[in-house]
Amino acid sequence: MTDDFSSLRNTLDARHSCRGFRPDPVPDATIRQLVMAAGRAPSWCNAQPWKVTVTHGPETARFRDALLGAVERDTPAPDLPWPESYPGAHGARRLECGLQLYEAVGIARNDRAARAEQSLQNYHFFGAPHVAIIQSEAALGPYGAMDTGGFITAFTLAATALGLGSIAQASVAAYAPMIRAHFDLPENRLILCAISFGWPDPQHPANNFRTTRADLGDIYDPR
């Protein structure tokens, strides 16, 4: 095993969805380094269809307040349709993740009010000082969105390597029309997700669990 592979594997193992951040801002030079690293992701015909809008300081708070207003008054309208269902193991993993989160933060399974309050933390960005709005060129369709998924993965791994926490959030993309209007983004950009990021708070209870991963036999089909 090479040192490069060991370093990559360590980063992959260390990355997790961070749901509790310190308020300290990340230096702009570090954010630029993060975005440049993520931009090394592969893409179909080297099209590089991704764009990223990153909030800083007061703009994060302004966006948070606008988003919470949209959650209260607007019907979700994501640019890409949400999954129709989570069959089989996919649903089981989703349920396990939710139960792990509720247990970590001390929410009883039947406490609907507390679960709803925890869900709202998505729109508070879990206290992160920065939010990245991830966009893809609409004309490139599903393949552009797929390529941008690689950018999202690279972004979260680069954040981990820089000592940052991050969490990709499809929930925020449910309010795509409001996001485009808020940031004055062109109509040809699909809003795929948000990534809240910043310095992780290791003492936050929501950061004290890790999801399980599928075994090799569940994902690898040698022929």
C-alpha positions in Angstrom: 0.0 0.0 0.0 1.5 3.3 -1.0 1.7 6.4 1.2 -0.6 8.3 -1.2 -3.3 5.6 -1.0 -3.0 5.4 2.8 -3.5 9.1 3.1 -6.5 9.0 0.8 -8.0 6.1 2.7 -7.5 7.9 6.0 -9.3 11.0 4.6 -12.2 8.9 3.3 -12.5 7.2 6.7 -12.3 10.5 8.6 -14.9 12.3 6.5 -18.4 12.4 8.0 -21.5 14.6 7.9 -20.8 17.3 10.4 -23.9 18.6 12.2 -22.3 21.0 14.7 -19.9 23.8 13.9 -17.9 26.4 15.7 -18.8 30.0 14.7 -15.3 31.0 13.7 -15.0 31.9 10.0 -12.7 30.0 7.7 -10.0 32.2 6.1 -10.8 33.1 2.6 -7.4 31.8 1.4 -8.4 28.4 2.8 -11.8 28.5 1.1 -10.2 29.3 -2.2 -7.8 26.4 -1.7 -10.7 24.1 -0.9 -12.7 25.1 -4.0 -9.6 24.8 -6.3 -9.0 21.3 -5.0 -12.6 20.2 -5.5 -12.3 21.6 -9.1 -9.9 18.8 -9.9 -12.8 16.3 -10.0 -13.2 14.4 -13.3 -16.1 15.3 -15.7 -17.6 14.2 -19.0 -15.4 15.6 -21.8 -13.8 17.9 -19.2 -17.0 20.0 -19.3 -16.6 21.0 -15.6 -20.3 22.0 -15.3 -20.1 23.0 -11.6 -20.5 26.4 -10.1 -20.3 27.2 -6.4 -21.6 30.3 -4.5 -20.1 30.5 -1.0 -21.5 32.7 1.8 -19.3 34.6 4.2 -20.1 36.5 7.5 -23.3 38.4 7.4 -24.4 36.9 4.1 -24.6 33.5 5.8 -27.1 34.9 8.3 -29.0 36.8 5.7 -29.4 33.6 3.6 -30.3 31.6 6.6 -33.1 34.0 7.5 -34.4 34.1 3.9 -34.3 30.3 3.7 -36.2 29.9 7.0 -38.9 32.2 5.6 -39.1 30.1 2.4 -39.5 26.9 4.5 -42.5 28.5 6.3 -44.3 29.9 3.3 -43.2 28.0 0.1 -44.0 24.6 -1.3 -40.8 22.6 -1.9 -39.8 22.9 -5.6 -36.4 21.2 -6.2 -34.8 21.4 -9.6 -34.2 17.6 -9.6 -37.0 15.3 -8.5 -36.4 13.7 -5.1 -36.3 9.9 -4.8 -39.7 8.2 -5.1 -38.7 5.7 -2.5 -35.7 4.1 -0.7 -36.2 0.3 -1.4 -34.5 -2.5 0.5 -31.1 -1.8 2.0 -31.2 1.9 0.9 -34.2 2.5 3.2 -32.7 0.5 6.0 -29.5 2.6 5.9 -31.5 5.8 5.8 -33.5 4.8 8.8 -30.4 3.7 10.7 -28.7 7.0 10.1 -31.8 8.9 11.3 -32.0 6.8 14.5 -28.3 7.2 15.2 -28.7 11.0 15.0 -31.7 11.1 17.3 -30.0 8.9 19.8 -26.9 11.0 19.7 -28.8 14.2 20.4 -31.1 12.6 23.0 -34.4 12.6 21.0 -36.9 9.8 21.7 -38.1 8.0 18.5 -41.7 9.0 19.2 -40.9 12.7 20.0 -42.2 14.2 16.8 -41.8 17.8 17.9 -38.1 17.3 18.8 -37.5 15.5 15.6 -39.1 18.4 13.6 -36.9 20.9 15.5 -33.8 18.8 14.7 -34.8 18.7 11.0 -35.0 22.5 11.0 -31.3 22.6 11.9 -30.7 21.9 8.2 -31.9 25.4 7.5 -29.8 26.9 10.2 -26.8 25.2 8.5 -26.1 23.5 11.9 -24.4 26.7 13.0 -21.8 26.6 10.1 -20.3 30.0 9.2 -20.3 29.2 5.5 -22.7 27.6 3.0 -21.7 26.5 -0.5 -24.6 26.4 -3.0 -23.6 23.8 -5.6 -25.0 24.4 -9.1 -24.7 22.6 -12.5 -25.3 23.8 -16.0 -28.9 22.8 -16.9 -28.1 22.1 -20.6 -25.8 19.2 -19.5 -28.8 17.5 -17.9 -28.3 14.3 -15.8 -24.6 13.9 -16.9 -23.8 17.4 -15.7 -25.5 16.7 -12.4 -23.6 13.4 -12.1 -20.3 15.2 -12.8 -21.1 17.8 -10.2 -21.7 15.0 -7.7 -18.0 14.3 -8.2 -17.2 17.9 -7.3 -19.3 17.5 -4.2 -17.4 14.5 -3.1 -14.1 16.2 -3.8 -15.2 19.3 -1.9 -16.1 17.3 1.2 -12.9 15.3 1.1 -10.7 18.4 0.6 -12.5 20.0 3.5 -11.7 17.0 5.7 -8.0 17.1 4.6 -8.0 20.8 5.6 -9.4 20.0 9.1 -12.8 21.4 8.3 -16.2 19.8 8.8 -18.9 19.7 6.1 -22.3 18.3 5.3 -24.0 18.0 1.9 -27.7 19.0 2.2 -30.3 18.1 -0.4 -33.0 19.6 1.9 -31.8 23.2 1.1 -32.1 22.5 -2.7 -35.9 22.0 -2.1 -36.2 25.8 -2.3 -34.3 26.3 -5.6 -36.4 29.2 -7.0 -35.9 31.2 -3.8 -32.1 30.4 -3.8 -31.8 31.6 -7.4 -33.7 34.8 -6.6 -31.7 35.4 -3.4 -28.3 35.1 -5.1 -29.4 36.5 -8.5 -28.4 33.3 -10.2 -29.2 32.6 -13.9 -32.0 30.2 -14.8 -29.6 27.9 -16.6 -28.1 26.8 -13.3 -29.6 23.8 -11.5 -29.5 24.0 -7.7 -28.2 20.5 -6.7 -27.5 20.9 -3.0 -25.9 23.0 -0.3 -22.7 22.2 1.6 -22.5 23.8 5.1 -18.9 23.9 6.2 -16.6 25.3 8.8 -14.5 24.3 11.8 -16.2 21.2 13.4 -17.3 21.3 17.1 -16.1 18.0 18.4 -18.1 18.4 21.6 -21.5 18.7 19.8 -23.4 15.5 20.4 -24.6 15.3 16.8 -21.0 14.7 15.8 -20.5 11.7 18.1 -21.8 9.0 15.8 -20.6 7.4 12.5 -22.7 5.7 9.9 -22.0 2.1 8.9 -20.8 1.3 5.4 -21.8 -1.5 3.0 -19.6 -4.6 2.9 -17.5 -5.2 -0.3 -19.9 -8.0 -1.3 -22.8 -5.6 -1.3 -21.3 -3.2 -3.8 -18.7 -5.2 -5.8 -19.8 -7.6 -8.6 -16.7 -9.3 -10.1 -17.3 -11.1 -13.4 
